[in-house]
Amino acid sequence: MQLKLRKQNPDGIVRVESSGKVKEVLYNDHDTISICFRGKNSSGIVDLTRNEVNQIIDLIKGRMDIEKNIKVFSAAEEKRVI
């Protein structure tokens, strides 16, 4: 996973880049999907709402055949996808 961010600080806008491996993908009760990652010098969680995930799927649906590879687990089952 590669992250590229732009962050505002007192000197202006700074570009931050990091990479890491996806460790967990969790489906939460609040209809959010959390993508947990860890790299050599960084780690974090990216939270996406159900609508944001659906928008991403719709944008790339015609370009890639990924729908058959998506699995959704509820928080009640507390399963992890690694």
Contacts in CASP RR format, 6 or more apart in sequence:
PFRMAT RR
TARGET T0000
AUTHOR 0000-0000-0000
METHOD contacts of the structure
MODEL  1
MQLKLRKQNPDGIVRVESSGKVKEVLYNDHDTISICFRGKNSSGIVDLTR
NEVNQIIDLIKGRMDIEKNIKVFSAAEEKRVI
1 19 0 8 1.000
1 20 0 8 1.000
1 21 0 8 1.000
1 22 0 8 1.000
1 35 0 8 1.000
1 37 0 8 1.000
2 17 0 8 1.000
2 18 0 8 1.000
2 19 0 8 1.000
2 20 0 8 1.000
3 16 0 8 1.000
3 17 0 8 1.000
3 18 0 8 1.000
3 19 0 8 1.000
3 37 0 8 1.000
3 42 0 8 1.000
3 46 0 8 1.000
4 15 0 8 1.000
4 16 0 8 1.000
4 17 0 8 1.000
5 15 0 8 1.000
5 16 0 8 1.000
5 17 0 8 1.000
6 13 0 8 1.000
6 14 0 8 1.000
6 15 0 8 1.000
6 16 0 8 1.000
7 13 0 8 1.000
7 14 0 8 1.000
7 15 0 8 1.000
7 16 0 8 1.000
8 14 0 8 1.000
18 39 0 8 1.000
18 41 0 8 1.000
18 42 0 8 1.000
19 39 0 8 1.000
20 37 0 8 1.000
20 38 0 8 1.000
20 39 0 8 1.000
20 40 0 8 1.000
20 42 0 8 1.000
21 37 0 8 1.000
21 38 0 8 1.000
21 39 0 8 1.000
22 35 0 8 1.000
22 36 0 8 1.000
22 37 0 8 1.000
23 36 0 8 1.000
23 37 0 8 1.000
23 38 0 8 1.000
23 82 0 8 1.000
24 34 0 8 1.000
24 35 0 8 1.000
24 36 0 8 1.000
24 80 0 8 1.000
24 81 0 8 1.000
24 82 0 8 1.000
25 33 0 8 1.000
25 34 0 8 1.000
25 35 0 8 1.000
25 36 0 8 1.000
25 80 0 8 1.000
25 81 0 8 1.000
26 33 0 8 1.000
26 34 0 8 1.000
26 36 0 8 1.000
26 73 0 8 1.000
26 75 0 8 1.000
26 80 0 8 1.000
27 33 0 8 1.000
27 34 0 8 1.000
27 72 0 8 1.000
27 73 0 8 1.000
27 74 0 8 1.000
27 75 0 8 1.000
28 34 0 8 1.000
28 75 0 8 1.000
29 75 0 8 1.000
31 49 0 8 1.000
31 50 0 8 1.000
32 47 0 8 1.000
32 48 0 8 1.000
32 49 0 8 1.000
32 50 0 8 1.000
33 47 0 8 1.000
33 48 0 8 1.000
33 49 0 8 1.000
33 50 0 8 1.000
33 53 0 8 1.000
34 45 0 8 1.000
34 46 0 8 1.000
34 47 0 8 1.000
34 48 0 8 1.000
35 45 0 8 1.000
35 46 0 8 1.000
35 47 0 8 1.000
35 48 0 8 1.000
36 43 0 8 1.000
36 44 0 8 1.000
36 45 0 8 1.000
37 43 0 8 1.000
37 44 0 8 1.000
37 45 0 8 1.000
37 46 0 8 1.000
38 44 0 8 1.000
48 56 0 8 1.000
57 66 0 8 1.000
57 67 0 8 1.000
57 70 0 8 1.000
60 66 0 8 1.000
61 67 0 8 1.000
71 81 0 8 1.000
73 79 0 8 1.000
73 80 0 8 1.000
73 81 0 8 1.000
END
